[in-house]
Amino acid sequence: MNVNLLNTFVTIAESGTLSKAAEKLFISQPALSQQIKQLENYFSVQLFERTNKGVSLTEAGRIVYEYSSKILSLCKELDEKMNDLRSSISGILTVGATSAIGGYAVPCSIFIFKEKYPEANIKLRVGNKKQVEEELRDGQVDVAVIEGIRPRGEITAEEIATEELFVIAPNNNRWNGKNTITLEEFLKEPLIVREQGSGTREIVEETFAALGIRWNELNIIMELSSNDSIKAAVEAGHGISIMPSIALKKELYNKTLVTLNLEGINLQQKIYVAYKEDKILNKLAKAFIHFMRLPSRGFC
């Protein structure tokens, strides 16, 4: 049922003539007649009788008018309630986010959320997974967006997305055109990794441990706490690394890096929206959590 057709119908019924209704609705009389025809076809009954003075409702038309008035009134009430709800969602919300997701994805989500709730003041704190989880437990952040292994303890974490991890290498003659790297080749390459406490490092360690490979068996030449620093080091040819796809869009577009699949190994990490189990969430926090669950959250 098209609510706009009901509005047209009620306007005609209350105006008494097509010409007056057309003026109120800013549409032509033929367009108005076509809309009424659609409504009559929908109900398979005649709704108006044409007279010398204009139009009058048939018996069926009077029933449709009664219900249409109620439906339009409820629609108006619903709009008002939603406007009130949006305007009541205000205040300050501190969001924590792990490095890759916080540096490359969450800012766009916050921008879209702010368009829906302009009275909300969102503060974003970015750190590695260990730091963000500690700040969530200490109450320094209200809600967190975390990548890696699901947080444990008193934190509730809802999975909202999955992202691929890739081996990254400089886009030079050696790596250009190559799509995969064997585990044997990978273990020989100089490796640049994230610091301890990083969600990505957590996943990489867990993946290799499941293969029976200890962390100290990797040819690690450098630990860095910034994804941008790692990408710069890889671009300069100092080694290779493993990084989430969401952090690589600019470099892949500019063709400064290439991505490789680690042959036979599925590298993925989950993304969670997290909050403390025992914390009473306000309307703003609940609205943000609900928004982050939606595909329309708009990660960059």
Backbone hydrogen bonds, N-H to C=O, Kabsch-Sander energy under -0.5 kcal/mol:
donor,donor_aa,acceptor,acceptor_aa,energy
3,V,1,M,-0.7
5,L,2,N,-0.7
6,L,2,N,-1.3
7,N,3,V,-2.1
8,T,4,N,-2.2
9,F,5,L,-2.5
10,V,6,L,-2.6
11,T,7,N,-2.3
12,I,8,T,-2.2
13,A,9,F,-2.5
14,E,10,V,-2.4
15,S,11,T,-1.9
16,G,12,I,-2.6
21,A,17,T,-1.8
22,A,18,L,-2.7
23,E,19,S,-1.8
24,K,20,K,-2.1
25,L,21,A,-2.2
26,F,22,A,-1.0
27,I,22,A,-1.7
32,L,28,S,-2.0
33,S,29,Q,-2.9
34,Q,30,P,-2.0
35,Q,31,A,-1.8
36,I,32,L,-2.1
37,K,33,S,-2.2
38,Q,34,Q,-1.9
39,L,35,Q,-1.8
40,E,36,I,-2.7
41,N,37,K,-2.5
42,Y,38,Q,-1.9
43,F,39,L,-2.1
44,S,40,E,-1.6
45,V,40,E,-1.3
49,E,56,S,-3.0
51,T,54,G,-3.2
54,G,51,T,-0.7
55,V,16,G,-2.7
56,S,49,E,-2.1
58,T,47,L,-2.1
62,R,58,T,-2.3
63,I,59,E,-1.4
64,V,60,A,-2.5
65,Y,61,G,-2.6
66,E,62,R,-2.0
67,Y,63,I,-2.1
68,S,64,V,-2.9
69,S,65,Y,-2.3
70,K,66,E,-1.4
71,I,67,Y,-2.7
72,L,68,S,-2.8
73,S,69,S,-1.9
74,L,70,K,-2.3
75,C,71,I,-2.4
76,K,72,L,-2.2
77,E,73,S,-2.2
78,L,74,L,-2.7
79,D,75,C,-2.4
80,E,76,K,-2.2
81,K,77,E,-2.5
82,M,78,L,-2.6
83,N,79,D,-2.4
84,D,80,E,-2.5
85,L,81,K,-2.5
86,R,82,M,-2.6
87,S,83,N,-2.3
88,S,84,D,-1.5
89,I,85,L,-0.9
89,I,86,R,-0.7
90,S,88,S,-1.3
91,G,119,E,-1.1
93,L,121,N,-2.7
95,V,93,L,-0.6
95,V,123,K,-3.4
96,G,143,V,-2.7
97,A,125,R,-2.3
98,T,145,V,-1.9
99,S,127,G,-1.0
102,G,98,T,-3.6
103,G,99,S,-2.3
104,Y,100,A,-1.6
105,A,101,I,-1.7
106,V,101,I,-3.0
108,C,105,A,-0.9
109,S,105,A,-1.2
110,I,106,V,-2.6
111,F,107,P,-1.9
112,I,108,C,-2.2
113,F,109,S,-2.6
114,K,110,I,-2.5
115,E,111,F,-1.4
116,K,112,I,-1.4
117,Y,113,F,-2.5
120,A,117,Y,-2.0
121,N,91,G,-3.1
122,I,120,A,-0.6
123,K,93,L,-2.8
123,K,121,N,-0.5
125,R,95,V,-3.0
127,G,97,A,-1.8
130,K,197,G,-2.2
132,V,128,N,-2.6
133,E,129,K,-2.6
134,E,130,K,-2.1
135,E,131,Q,-2.4
136,L,132,V,-2.1
137,R,133,E,-2.4
138,D,134,E,-2.3
139,G,135,E,-0.6
139,G,136,L,-0.6
140,Q,135,E,-2.1
141,V,135,E,-1.4
142,D,94,T,-2.7
143,V,94,T,-1.4
144,A,274,A,-2.7
145,V,96,G,-2.6
146,I,144,A,-0.6
146,I,272,Y,-2.6
148,G,270,K,-1.8
156,T,275,Y,-3.0
157,A,155,I,-0.5
158,E,273,V,-2.7
159,E,157,A,-0.5
160,I,271,I,-3.0
161,A,271,I,-1.4
163,E,269,Q,-2.7
165,L,267,L,-2.4
166,F,243,M,-2.4
167,V,260,L,-2.4
168,I,241,S,-2.7
169,A,258,V,-2.0
171,N,256,T,-1.6
172,N,170,P,-1.9
175,W,172,N,-0.5
176,N,172,N,-2.9
178,K,175,W,-2.2
181,I,261,N,-2.2
186,F,182,T,-2.7
187,L,183,L,-2.4
188,K,184,E,-0.7
188,K,185,E,-0.8
189,E,185,E,-1.0
189,E,186,F,-0.8
191,L,219,N,-3.0
192,I,240,I,-2.9
193,V,222,M,-2.5
195,E,224,L,-0.9
198,S,195,E,-1.6
202,E,198,S,-1.9
203,I,199,G,-1.9
204,V,200,T,-2.4
205,E,201,R,-3.1
206,E,202,E,-2.2
207,T,203,I,-2.5
208,F,204,V,-2.4
209,A,205,E,-2.4
210,A,206,E,-1.9
211,L,207,T,-0.7
212,G,209,A,-1.5
213,I,208,F,-3.0
214,R,212,G,-0.6
217,E,214,R,-1.7
218,L,215,W,-1.4
220,I,218,L,-2.0
221,I,191,L,-2.5
222,M,191,L,-1.1
224,L,193,V,-2.7
230,I,226,S,-2.0
231,K,227,N,-2.6
232,A,228,D,-2.2
233,A,229,S,-2.2
234,V,230,I,-2.5
235,E,231,K,-2.7
236,A,232,A,-1.7
237,G,234,V,-1.8
238,H,233,A,-2.3
240,I,190,P,-2.6
241,S,168,I,-1.6
243,M,166,F,-2.5
245,S,164,E,-2.7
247,A,244,P,-1.5
248,L,245,S,-1.8
252,L,248,L,-2.5
253,Y,249,K,-2.1
254,N,250,K,-2.5
255,K,251,E,-0.7
256,T,251,E,-2.3
257,L,251,E,-0.9
258,V,169,A,-2.7
260,L,167,V,-2.9
261,N,179,N,-2.7
263,E,181,I,-2.5
263,E,261,N,-0.8
265,I,262,L,-2.4
267,L,265,I,-0.9
268,Q,266,N,-0.7
269,Q,163,E,-2.3
270,K,148,G,-0.6
271,I,161,A,-2.8
272,Y,146,I,-3.4
273,V,158,E,-2.4
274,A,144,A,-3.5
274,A,272,Y,-0.5
275,Y,156,T,-2.1
277,E,154,E,-2.8
279,K,276,K,-0.9
281,L,279,K,-0.7
286,K,282,N,-2.4
287,A,283,K,-2.5
288,F,284,L,-2.2
289,I,285,A,-2.4
290,H,286,K,-2.4
291,F,287,A,-2.2
292,M,288,F,-2.4
293,R,289,I,-1.1
294,L,290,H,-0.5
294,L,291,F,-1.3
297,R,294,L,-1.6
298,G,295,P,-0.9
300,C,105,A,-0.7
